[in-house]
């Protein structure tokens, strides 16, 4: 889905019933977070459903449904391509010092199908540099991060360059704790090659605008998962990693652990949490023979 903010339907002429769906619950939640408003909490202390945010913000109750009701299907998947590398650094800024290119900030939220913002979602980004080349020797313009308590993320990078056969795009893998990996790509509006790139999908267009000498883009992911937000990553422990896998421990690429009688190799630095056991997150762990 793109992150264009839906507008409310125009009021009908003359008397009559109000539109059934004036403002989507997810749109209201996103607007409340962007405005700095407190996100409503349920009794357990976790983030409330988007419908609860809508009830609080709009002063009226919207009919509850199990899925997002503003036309948002789960974000489409796309091919990984030949340039993915595991073990990317944990960082939100992908731009090396002195790198040329138009600066770009991408921000947005990750939601589940029921409009719940998802925290602790792994987002692994990679892209071409300003000249259209991927760094296969190191990790320039590669990095992963985790969504915060509101499901929000921010990525600082550059507008990727073009290379033969493709339009401009940014690759990403998204994975909620204990859930399958979504591999997809984000696209730029108004690119001439959008009409000739066989992989281009308009459902994956970002909303892009100029910002000073750079650009700002927004995009919201909808993962095909149910349930509430996951736990935030915790501070790393003082004891060294290794041995039996445990939650709440900081692991780095190359660490080896055992879990359920099997051995696993860590592929990306991260802090473990319940739901991210090695068999469930192939983006983070590889089972060894």
PELIN-V452390 format. One line per field, one symbol per residue. ss: DSSP state (a for helix, b for strand, c for the rest). A space follows every 50 residues. Layout:
ss->???
This chain:
ss->ccccccccccccccccccccccccaaaaaaaaaaccccccbcccccbcca aaaaaaaacccccccccccccccccccccccccccccccbccbccccccc ccbbbbbbbbbcccccbccccbbbbbcccccccccccccccbbbbbcccc cbbbbbbbccccccccccbbbbbbbccccccbbbbbbccccaaaaccccc caaabcbbbbbccbbbbbccbbccccccccccccccccccccbbcccccb bccccbbbbccbbbbbcccbbccccccaaaccccbbbcc
